[in-house]
Amino acid sequence: MREVWGIKFLFCGLTALLVLSTLSMVVNVKSQEVTEVKVKLPVYFIIFGRPFTFWEFLALMTAFFILVFLIGVLLIEYRLWRIRRALRS
């Protein structure tokens, strides 16, 4: 007789599904035995309790560096504008 169970793991919005079976489908489960299974979620980095995958973390860092670059350009332009305005007066 074949018995199949599915276990869903949730971690801060990320999910993993584990299928257990008595007929060696994914994980072989035998009666009266403890079966240890490792479940991997694609968590690369956790910031303030929110897990990020590698690509989400990479996008976050890219957006951060672009934001810092744009703020720097704006500050330089503002400084040059103030100098030009002061020289015009």
ZIZIKA-V690438 format. One record per residue. PSI is psi in whole degrees, 0 to 359 (NA if undefined). Layout:
# ZIZIKA-V690438
psi
PSI
PSI
This chain:
# ZIZIKA-V690438
psi
133
126
136
135
147
134
129
125
131
135
101
45
345
141
152
138
129
128
124
140
155
351
43
45
293
310
126
121
126
148
146
23
143
127
126
129
134
131
129
131
151
47
123
321
145
123
121
39
1
122
140
139
174
314
324
318
317
318
321
316
320
315
321
314
323
318
316
319
315
320
320
315
317
319
319
315
320
318
317
322
319
321
315
320
321
323
330
331
NA
